[in-house]
Amino acid sequence: MAYFNHSFCKSWLAVGAAPVATTATSAFTAGQMALVDGTTYLVNTPAAISAAGHHALLVGGNFHPSDSIGNNPGHGGYQESIKSKGINFRYVSRLGVAAPVAPAKATAKICVGPTCAPCGSNMFVRIDVKGSPALRFLNHNAYAIGDSSGDAAANGASLPGLCCATGQTYLDPAMALAASMQMLLHDPIIMPFVAEDGAGMLVTKTAASPQTDFDGALTLGAVGVGGTTYVAATNVPTTGGTGTGLTVDTTVVAGVVTAVAINNPGNGYTAADAIIITGGSGTAATTVATISANIGGFTFNEILNGPYVASIDPVTDIVEACSTVVGAYVDTKFGDCSFDTRDHYNKEPVQIIASILDETGNPCNDCGVLTTTPGQMPQTSGETVLRQLLLTERYMQNPYNQGTADSSRIQEIEGFDPIKTAVNRSTNYQVYYLQHSVPRFNNPSGVFDNDQYLYEVFVDPTDTAGVAAMDALWAAISAQAVALGNVVLVETGL
């Protein structure tokens, strides 16, 4: 015998504001949700229902527009409001609200330093793709290996930057990593699942010479010459130095520039550049630039084919490169016309794992930093909500046809279309939970009369009136339970 002989779950879809007090359940419009007096069947507050000594009912307006769908209203009619079992506020065991959770892509980040690509050897990068999308696509998890020798078909050009010059000790790690990653992303096994992050590869370089495609991590030293007749201003242009585009905000005392702050860092500046601040009519104010690192974001193609300029001495230039790839798999979903509850809909994102290998194929633990961020499954997606509502429909013996050539036509006859239309299958719903547990009142070894059930109400988070109505209802139920000595607070973050 089951421990909970009447344990079950029932679902509603709430739409818009709740009906006003004293409204009869027969007047509920589709999706209206409220608490009603179980004796009078009129909308009322939890406190008033409890004061009358009655049970409460959680009631939702029916989406079926007709009582005679399929000419078979014999079991009570399809249009009747959907009601819960009796609710005793002393037996409400849990109340909760779960906010919608949007899906998030998995990411894998690889960072390599100046000595990670010795001349005469290859940098090998491996990407593993795991999860149900890969299993459904290949019947096994996927992996591929790319190397810094490049792939002419993938890179579209011969890449002189991937060859060491005479006397060169290390290849520019940005070039090696970009060649490995681009080779990987053109692999037919990996291509459906992994894509280059839109932010591109981040390269830092403390270079002795300027590189105009970098944005300098620029700082300015103290003002060496304060100049004369300046007026404090923002976004003041500058001249001098090896770069362009630097503007500053000035602090001025009696016409003399006493301090500057960078407004726009420009690019191409190098350490010890003398920066002249425009605007004075007498002696020009000057300061000196320092460069902690040149920083640039590039696509793999820009690294390999320009405008990126490879360093021939990455150790001296302290070149470091970080590349991020994201899970890019999008699963097939079926349209409304052919909807079937047995259709597959994917919620699990692929998980991607990156690793750097040595030339023997073993993980290389002494070079590079690897960071993996798992993907996030969506919660209470519209696909799930629709199936939960259909399950409740089946509990009420409302037919739902599927799996035949005439399924779509019969679904229309049986009134499925209004429910399907009411659910936005492309969004994630906020869900409200009420768990009600009736304790045992008889011999525990005999026939059980205890009862436990879970009610769930789904609300589109963009439906502000619906969310406000459900928030107020759950707060009122909690307050009444507490007033009766049953301390049940609304849980969030479920």
BELGIBEL-V485922 format. One record per residue. N is the residue number from 1. D_LAST is the distance of its C-alpha to the last C-alpha in whole Angstrom. Layout:
[[N & D_LAST] [N & D_LAST]]
This chain:
[[1 & 31] [2 & 27] [3 & 25] [4 & 23] [5 & 26] [6 & 24] [7 & 21] [8 & 20] [9 & 17] [10 & 18] [11 & 17] [12 & 18] [13 & 19] [14 & 19] [15 & 22] [16 & 23] [17 & 24] [18 & 24] [19 & 28] [20 & 29] [21 & 30] [22 & 33] [23 & 32] [24 & 33] [25 & 30] [26 & 33] [27 & 33] [28 & 29] [29 & 29] [30 & 27] [31 & 23] [32 & 24] [33 & 22] [34 & 23] [35 & 23] [36 & 27] [37 & 29] [38 & 29] [39 & 33] [40 & 34] [41 & 31] [42 & 31] [43 & 28] [44 & 28] [45 & 26] [46 & 24] [47 & 27] [48 & 30] [49 & 29] [50 & 28] [51 & 31] [52 & 33] [53 & 32] [54 & 30] [55 & 27] [56 & 25] [57 & 24] [58 & 21] [59 & 23] [60 & 23] [61 & 26] [62 & 27] [63 & 28] [64 & 31] [65 & 34] [66 & 37] [67 & 37] [68 & 40] [69 & 38] [70 & 40] [71 & 42] [72 & 40] [73 & 39] [74 & 40] [75 & 37] [76 & 36] [77 & 36] [78 & 33] [79 & 33] [80 & 32] [81 & 28] [82 & 25] [83 & 25] [84 & 22] [85 & 24] [86 & 25] [87 & 22] [88 & 23] [89 & 22] [90 & 23] [91 & 21] [92 & 17] [93 & 15] [94 & 12] [95 & 10] [96 & 7] [97 & 7] [98 & 5] [99 & 8] [100 & 10] [101 & 10] [102 & 14] [103 & 16] [104 & 18] [105 & 21] [106 & 22] [107 & 25] [108 & 28] [109 & 30] [110 & 33] [111 & 35] [112 & 39] [113 & 42] [114 & 46] [115 & 47] [116 & 44] [117 & 47] [118 & 50] [119 & 53] [120 & 54] [121 & 51] [122 & 48] [123 & 44] [124 & 42] [125 & 39] [126 & 36] [127 & 33] [128 & 31] [129 & 29] [130 & 27] [131 & 24] [132 & 24] [133 & 26] [134 & 29] [135 & 29] [136 & 30] [137 & 32] [138 & 34] [139 & 33] [140 & 33] [141 & 31] [142 & 33] [143 & 35] [144 & 38] [145 & 40] [146 & 41] [147 & 44] [148 & 46] [149 & 49] [150 & 47] [151 & 48] [152 & 51] [153 & 49] [154 & 46] [155 & 47] [156 & 50] [157 & 52] [158 & 54] [159 & 52] [160 & 55] [161 & 52] [162 & 51] [163 & 55] [164 & 56] [165 & 59] [166 & 62] [167 & 61] [168 & 57] [169 & 55] [170 & 51] [171 & 50] [172 & 48] [173 & 44] [174 & 43] [175 & 45] [176 & 45] [177 & 41] [178 & 41] [179 & 44] [180 & 42] [181 & 39] [182 & 40] [183 & 42] [184 & 39] [185 & 37] [186 & 40] [187 & 40] [188 & 39] [189 & 37] [190 & 35] [191 & 35] [192 & 33] [193 & 30] [194 & 31] [195 & 32] [196 & 33] [197 & 31] [198 & 32] [199 & 32] [200 & 35] [201 & 37] [202 & 37] [203 & 40] [204 & 41] [205 & 45] [206 & 47] [207 & 51] [208 & 54] [209 & 55] [210 & 53] [211 & 51] [212 & 50] [213 & 47] [214 & 45] [215 & 43] [216 & 45] [217 & 43] [218 & 45] [219 & 46] [220 & 49] [221 & 52] [222 & 53] [223 & 56] [224 & 59] [225 & 61] [226 & 60] [227 & 62] [228 & 64] [229 & 63] [230 & 59] [231 & 57] [232 & 53] [233 & 51] [234 & 48] [235 & 48] [236 & 52] [237 & 53] [238 & 55] [239 & 57] [240 & 58] [241 & 57] [242 & 56] [243 & 53] [244 & 52] [245 & 50] [246 & 49] [247 & 49] [248 & 49] [249 & 48] [250 & 51] [251 & 52] [252 & 55] [253 & 58] [254 & 61] [255 & 61] [256 & 60] [257 & 57] [258 & 55] [259 & 52] [260 & 50] [261 & 46] [262 & 45] [263 & 44] [264 & 44] [265 & 45] [266 & 47] [267 & 48] [268 & 50] [269 & 51] [270 & 52] [271 & 53] [272 & 56] [273 & 56] [274 & 58] [275 & 56] [276 & 58] [277 & 56] [278 & 58] [279 & 59] [280 & 62] [281 & 65] [282 & 67] [283 & 66] [284 & 63] [285 & 60] [286 & 58] [287 & 56] [288 & 55] [289 & 52] [290 & 50] [291 & 48] [292 & 45] [293 & 44] [294 & 45] [295 & 41] [296 & 41] [297 & 38] [298 & 40] [299 & 39] [300 & 41] [301 & 43] [302 & 44] [303 & 44] [304 & 47] [305 & 49] [306 & 49] [307 & 49] [308 & 47] [309 & 50] [310 & 50] [311 & 51] [312 & 54] [313 & 53] [314 & 49] [315 & 50] [316 & 52] [317 & 50] [318 & 47] [319 & 45] [320 & 41] [321 & 39] [322 & 35] [323 & 34] [324 & 31] [325 & 30] [326 & 27] [327 & 26] [328 & 27] [329 & 27] [330 & 27] [331 & 26] [332 & 28] [333 & 27] [334 & 29] [335 & 30] [336 & 30] [337 & 34] [338 & 33] [339 & 29] [340 & 29] [341 & 26] [342 & 27] [343 & 27] [344 & 25] [345 & 23] [346 & 21] [347 & 18] [348 & 19] [349 & 20] [350 & 24] [351 & 23] [352 & 27] [353 & 28] [354 & 32] [355 & 34] [356 & 38] [357 & 41] [358 & 44] [359 & 47] [360 & 47] [361 & 43] [362 & 42] [363 & 39] [364 & 40] [365 & 39] [366 & 41] [367 & 41] [368 & 38] [369 & 34] [370 & 31] [371 & 28] [372 & 25] [373 & 22] [374 & 20] [375 & 18] [376 & 15] [377 & 14] [378 & 13] [379 & 10] [380 & 11] [381 & 15] [382 & 18] [383 & 19] [384 & 17] [385 & 16] [386 & 20] [387 & 20] [388 & 18] [389 & 20] [390 & 23] [391 & 22] [392 & 22] [393 & 26] [394 & 27] [395 & 26] [396 & 28] [397 & 31] [398 & 31] [399 & 32] [400 & 31] [401 & 34] [402 & 33] [403 & 35] [404 & 38] [405 & 41] [406 & 40] [407 & 37] [408 & 36] [409 & 39] [410 & 38] [411 & 34] [412 & 36] [413 & 38] [414 & 35] [415 & 33] [416 & 30] [417 & 31] [418 & 30] [419 & 26] [420 & 26] [421 & 27] [422 & 25] [423 & 22] [424 & 22] [425 & 21] [426 & 21] [427 & 18] [428 & 14] [429 & 13] [430 & 11] [431 & 9] [432 & 10] [433 & 10] [434 & 13] [435 & 14] [436 & 17] [437 & 19] [438 & 23] [439 & 25] [440 & 28] [441 & 31] [442 & 34] [443 & 35] [444 & 32] [445 & 35] [446 & 36] [447 & 34] [448 & 30] [449 & 30] [450 & 26] [451 & 23] [452 & 20] [453 & 18] [454 & 15] [455 & 15] [456 & 13] [457 & 14] [458 & 14] [459 & 15] [460 & 17] [461 & 16] [462 & 19] [463 & 20] [464 & 20] [465 & 22] [466 & 19] [467 & 16] [468 & 18] [469 & 19] [470 & 16] [471 & 15] [472 & 18] [473 & 18] [474 & 15] [475 & 16] [476 & 20] [477 & 18] [478 & 17] [479 & 20] [480 & 22] [481 & 20] [482 & 21] [483 & 24] [484 & 25] [485 & 24] [486 & 21] [487 & 18] [488 & 15] [489 & 13] [490 & 10] [491 & 7] [492 & 6] [493 & 4] [494 & 0]]
